[in-house]
Amino acid sequence: QVQLVESGGGLVQPGGSLRLSCAASGNIPRIDAMGWYRQTPGKQRDLVAVITSGGNTNYADSVKGRFTISRDNAKNTVYLQMHSLKLEDTGVYYCNAKTPWGIYWGQGTQVTVSS
Protein backbone atom coordinates (compact mmCIF):
# COMPACT_ATOMS: atom_id res chain seq x y z
CA GLN A 1 0.00 0.00 0.00
CA VAL A 2 1.23 3.47 -0.93
CA GLN A 3 0.13 6.71 0.68
CA LEU A 4 0.58 10.01 -1.15
CA VAL A 5 0.44 13.35 0.62
CA GLU A 6 0.41 16.56 -1.39
CA SER A 7 1.32 20.01 -0.16
CA GLY A 8 2.02 23.46 -1.53
CA GLY A 9 -1.30 24.54 -2.96
CA GLY A 10 -2.85 27.92 -2.29
CA LEU A 11 -4.02 31.21 -3.72
CA VAL A 12 -1.81 33.06 -6.17
CA GLN A 13 -2.23 35.97 -8.55
CA PRO A 14 -1.97 35.50 -12.30
CA GLY A 15 1.67 35.42 -13.31
CA GLY A 16 2.73 34.08 -9.95
CA SER A 17 4.43 30.84 -8.98
CA LEU A 18 3.74 27.88 -6.74
CA ARG A 19 5.56 24.67 -5.95
CA LEU A 20 3.66 21.49 -5.20
CA SER A 21 5.17 18.52 -3.40
CA CYS A 22 3.97 14.96 -3.08
CA ALA A 23 5.60 12.49 -0.73
CA ALA A 24 4.97 8.77 -1.04
CA SER A 25 5.16 6.51 1.99
CA GLY A 26 4.36 2.92 2.84
CA ASN A 27 5.50 -0.35 1.35
CA ILE A 28 7.12 0.90 -1.85
CA PRO A 29 9.35 -1.65 -3.56
CA ARG A 30 9.12 0.33 -6.77
CA ILE A 31 7.35 3.34 -8.25
CA ASP A 32 7.53 3.46 -12.03
CA ALA A 33 6.07 6.90 -12.62
CA MET A 34 4.72 9.79 -10.62
CA GLY A 35 2.59 12.56 -11.94
CA TRP A 36 0.24 15.41 -11.36
CA TYR A 37 -3.33 15.67 -12.55
CA ARG A 38 -5.74 18.58 -12.38
CA GLN A 39 -9.49 18.52 -11.91
CA THR A 40 -12.06 21.31 -12.00
CA PRO A 41 -15.74 21.02 -11.04
CA GLY A 42 -17.75 19.02 -13.53
CA LYS A 43 -14.72 17.96 -15.54
CA GLN A 44 -12.53 14.90 -15.66
CA ARG A 45 -9.15 14.66 -14.08
CA ASP A 46 -6.55 15.57 -16.70
CA LEU A 47 -2.84 14.92 -16.84
CA VAL A 48 -0.64 17.93 -16.12
CA ALA A 49 2.79 16.31 -16.00
CA VAL A 50 4.38 12.93 -15.40
CA ILE A 51 7.92 11.73 -14.71
CA THR A 52 9.27 8.19 -14.85
CA SER A 53 11.80 6.68 -12.49
CA GLY A 54 14.39 7.26 -15.20
CA GLY A 55 13.59 10.95 -15.42
CA ASN A 56 11.60 11.02 -18.64
CA THR A 57 8.89 13.67 -18.55
CA ASN A 58 5.70 14.47 -20.36
CA TYR A 59 3.57 17.60 -20.08
CA ALA A 60 0.15 18.75 -21.11
CA ASP A 61 0.44 21.23 -23.97
CA SER A 62 -1.18 23.92 -21.85
CA VAL A 63 1.63 23.91 -19.28
CA LYS A 64 4.71 23.33 -21.43
CA GLY A 65 7.33 25.98 -20.80
CA ARG A 66 5.66 27.08 -17.56
CA PHE A 67 5.61 23.97 -15.35
CA THR A 68 8.47 21.68 -14.43
CA ILE A 69 8.09 18.27 -12.83
CA SER A 70 10.96 16.75 -10.91
CA ARG A 71 11.48 13.77 -8.69
CA ASP A 72 13.68 12.70 -5.80
CA ASN A 73 13.73 8.93 -6.02
CA ALA A 74 15.57 8.56 -2.72
CA LYS A 75 12.77 10.43 -0.95
CA ASN A 76 9.93 9.05 -3.12
CA THR A 77 8.87 12.64 -3.65
CA VAL A 78 7.70 14.42 -6.76
CA TYR A 79 7.52 18.17 -7.25
CA LEU A 80 5.67 20.44 -9.62
CA GLN A 81 7.15 23.90 -10.04
CA MET A 82 4.57 26.19 -11.61
CA HIS A 83 5.45 29.57 -13.09
CA SER A 84 3.45 32.18 -15.02
CA LEU A 85 0.25 30.83 -13.57
CA LYS A 86 -2.97 31.55 -15.43
CA LEU A 87 -6.57 31.69 -14.32
CA GLU A 88 -7.21 28.43 -16.14
CA ASP A 89 -4.61 26.65 -14.01
CA THR A 90 -7.07 26.78 -11.14
CA GLY A 91 -8.17 23.39 -9.88
CA VAL A 92 -7.48 20.56 -7.49
CA TYR A 93 -4.12 19.01 -8.20
CA TYR A 94 -3.78 15.31 -7.49
CA CYS A 95 -0.57 13.36 -7.16
CA ASN A 96 -0.45 9.94 -8.79
CA ALA A 97 1.94 7.03 -8.46
CA LYS A 98 2.05 4.07 -10.80
CA THR A 99 3.54 0.84 -9.50
CA PRO A 100 3.55 -2.72 -10.86
CA TRP A 101 0.92 -3.51 -8.23
CA GLY A 102 -1.47 -0.62 -8.69
CA ILE A 103 -2.13 3.06 -9.15
CA TYR A 104 -2.40 5.33 -6.15
CA TRP A 105 -3.77 8.84 -5.66
CA GLY A 106 -3.27 11.57 -3.12
CA GLN A 107 -6.09 13.53 -1.54
CA GLY A 108 -5.51 16.58 -3.72
CA THR A 109 -4.41 20.14 -3.07
CA GLN A 110 -6.29 23.22 -4.22
CA VAL A 111 -4.58 25.74 -6.48
CA THR A 112 -6.48 28.95 -7.09
CA VAL A 113 -5.22 31.56 -9.51
CA SER A 114 -7.13 34.78 -9.04
CA SER A 115 -6.59 38.51 -8.99
C-alpha positions in Angstrom: 0.0 0.0 0.0 1.2 3.5 -0.9 0.1 6.7 0.7 0.6 10.0 -1.1 0.4 13.4 0.6 0.4 16.6 -1.4 1.3 20.0 -0.2 2.0 23.5 -1.5 -1.3 24.5 -3.0 -2.8 27.9 -2.3 -4.0 31.2 -3.7 -1.8 33.1 -6.2 -2.2 36.0 -8.6 -2.0 35.5 -12.3 1.7 35.4 -13.3 2.7 34.1 -9.9 4.4 30.8 -9.0 3.7 27.9 -6.7 5.6 24.7 -6.0 3.7 21.5 -5.2 5.2 18.5 -3.4 4.0 15.0 -3.1 5.6 12.5 -0.7 5.0 8.8 -1.0 5.2 6.5 2.0 4.4 2.9 2.8 5.5 -0.3 1.4 7.1 0.9 -1.8 9.4 -1.7 -3.6 9.1 0.3 -6.8 7.4 3.3 -8.2 7.5 3.5 -12.0 6.1 6.9 -12.6 4.7 9.8 -10.6 2.6 12.6 -11.9 0.2 15.4 -11.4 -3.3 15.7 -12.5 -5.7 18.6 -12.4 -9.5 18.5 -11.9 -12.1 21.3 -12.0 -15.7 21.0 -11.0 -17.7 19.0 -13.5 -14.7 18.0 -15.5 -12.5 14.9 -15.7 -9.1 14.7 -14.1 -6.6 15.6 -16.7 -2.8 14.9 -16.8 -0.6 17.9 -16.1 2.8 16.3 -16.0 4.4 12.9 -15.4 7.9 11.7 -14.7 9.3 8.2 -14.8 11.8 6.7 -12.5 14.4 7.3 -15.2 13.6 10.9 -15.4 11.6 11.0 -18.6 8.9 13.7 -18.5 5.7 14.5 -20.4 3.6 17.6 -20.1 0.1 18.7 -21.1 0.4 21.2 -24.0 -1.2 23.9 -21.8 1.6 23.9 -19.3 4.7 23.3 -21.4 7.3 26.0 -20.8 5.7 27.1 -17.6 5.6 24.0 -15.4 8.5 21.7 -14.4 8.1 18.3 -12.8 11.0 16.8 -10.9 11.5 13.8 -8.7 13.7 12.7 -5.8 13.7 8.9 -6.0 15.6 8.6 -2.7 12.8 10.4 -0.9 9.9 9.1 -3.1 8.9 12.6 -3.6 7.7 14.4 -6.8 7.5 18.2 -7.2 5.7 20.4 -9.6 7.2 23.9 -10.0 4.6 26.2 -11.6 5.4 29.6 -13.1 3.5 32.2 -15.0 0.3 30.8 -13.6 -3.0 31.6 -15.4 -6.6 31.7 -14.3 -7.2 28.4 -16.1 -4.6 26.6 -14.0 -7.1 26.8 -11.1 -8.2 23.4 -9.9 -7.5 20.6 -7.5 -4.1 19.0 -8.2 -3.8 15.3 -7.5 -0.6 13.4 -7.2 -0.4 9.9 -8.8 1.9 7.0 -8.5 2.1 4.1 -10.8 3.5 0.8 -9.5 3.5 -2.7 -10.9 0.9 -3.5 -8.2 -1.5 -0.6 -8.7 -2.1 3.1 -9.2 -2.4 5.3 -6.2 -3.8 8.8 -5.7 -3.3 11.6 -3.1 -6.1 13.5 -1.5 -5.5 16.6 -3.7 -4.4 20.1 -3.1 -6.3 23.2 -4.2 -4.6 25.7 -6.5 -6.5 29.0 -7.1 -5.2 31.6 -9.5 -7.1 34.8 -9.0 -6.6 38.5 -9.0 
